[in-house]
């Protein structure tokens, strides 16, 4: 059960990092 929680936290962290990277890339390239 602990392994499942750790895997879920890891996936959430990765998706959050990817979201932040995409947002910073969008801020750099587009002038919206």
Rosetta constraint file for C-alpha pairs under 8 A:
AtomPair CA 1 CA 5 HARMONIC 6.51 0.50
AtomPair CA 2 CA 6 HARMONIC 6.17 0.50
AtomPair CA 3 CA 7 HARMONIC 6.10 0.50
AtomPair CA 4 CA 8 HARMONIC 6.18 0.50
AtomPair CA 5 CA 9 HARMONIC 6.16 0.50
AtomPair CA 6 CA 10 HARMONIC 6.13 0.50
AtomPair CA 7 CA 11 HARMONIC 6.23 0.50
AtomPair CA 8 CA 12 HARMONIC 6.16 0.50
AtomPair CA 9 CA 13 HARMONIC 6.10 0.50
AtomPair CA 10 CA 14 HARMONIC 6.20 0.50
AtomPair CA 11 CA 15 HARMONIC 6.17 0.50
AtomPair CA 12 CA 16 HARMONIC 6.06 0.50
AtomPair CA 13 CA 17 HARMONIC 6.15 0.50
AtomPair CA 14 CA 18 HARMONIC 6.16 0.50
AtomPair CA 15 CA 19 HARMONIC 6.08 0.50
AtomPair CA 16 CA 20 HARMONIC 6.24 0.50
AtomPair CA 17 CA 21 HARMONIC 6.15 0.50
AtomPair CA 18 CA 22 HARMONIC 6.12 0.50
AtomPair CA 19 CA 23 HARMONIC 6.14 0.50
AtomPair CA 20 CA 24 HARMONIC 6.16 0.50
AtomPair CA 21 CA 25 HARMONIC 6.12 0.50
AtomPair CA 22 CA 26 HARMONIC 6.11 0.50
AtomPair CA 23 CA 27 HARMONIC 6.19 0.50
AtomPair CA 24 CA 28 HARMONIC 6.27 0.50
AtomPair CA 25 CA 29 HARMONIC 6.24 0.50
AtomPair CA 26 CA 30 HARMONIC 5.67 0.50
AtomPair CA 27 CA 31 HARMONIC 7.17 0.50
AtomPair CA 27 CA 32 HARMONIC 7.91 0.50
